[in-house]
Amino acid sequence: MATRPISTAAIEKGTARSWQDWLAFLGSIGADQLSHKEIAERVAATGDASGWWSQSIAVAYEQQIGRRRPGQRGDGTYQATASRTISGTMDEALVAWTALIGKREAFDGVAVERGPETSGSQDFRYWRCALADGSRVAMSFNDKDGGRAAIGLGHERLASPADAEHWRAFWKELLARL
């Protein structure tokens, strides 16, 4: 599944302001000459968009003017994401994950450079590792209602949209084994 541009319809619904109004505002502040952070700060300062929506507006604008491709992060890299919900607690999900991967030294032929490491808080458990290609994998596990656990995975610092699609498929297949 290819990454899609940010939905301006969702922005309109979430901020109660039309995309055309946002474009007029962004034009009035010279957003095409501002950094992502500066755009988001100026949008948030209007009071019409929370921090999350201001980030979304900045990204959608950057995509529209060709500064950023869908799925591309501010540093020019890409990210693959995957998720799964399984029966059990977050602790059981983390145990199942670590049992599934065992003592792997590589994922899809790319060596593990650092980790894996696990940590946790009251509401989440985390699993992370760094790969030899400079990318990083981070997972979160949390409890859901009904005796289920949610697993979210993000693979960051990927070089291209094709890499992101490749890794998304790889991680989805691996998570499906849980």
Buried (B, 14 or more C-beta within 10 A) or exposed (E): EEBEEBEBEEBBEBBEBEBEEBBEBBEEBEBEEBEBEBBBBBBBEBEBBEEEBBBBBBBBBBBBEEBBBBBBBBEEBBBBBBBBEBEBBBEBBBBBBEEEBEEEEEBEEEEBEEBBEBEBEEEBBBBBBBBEBEBBBBBBBBBEEEEBBBBBBBBBBBEEBEBBBBBBBBBBEBBEEB
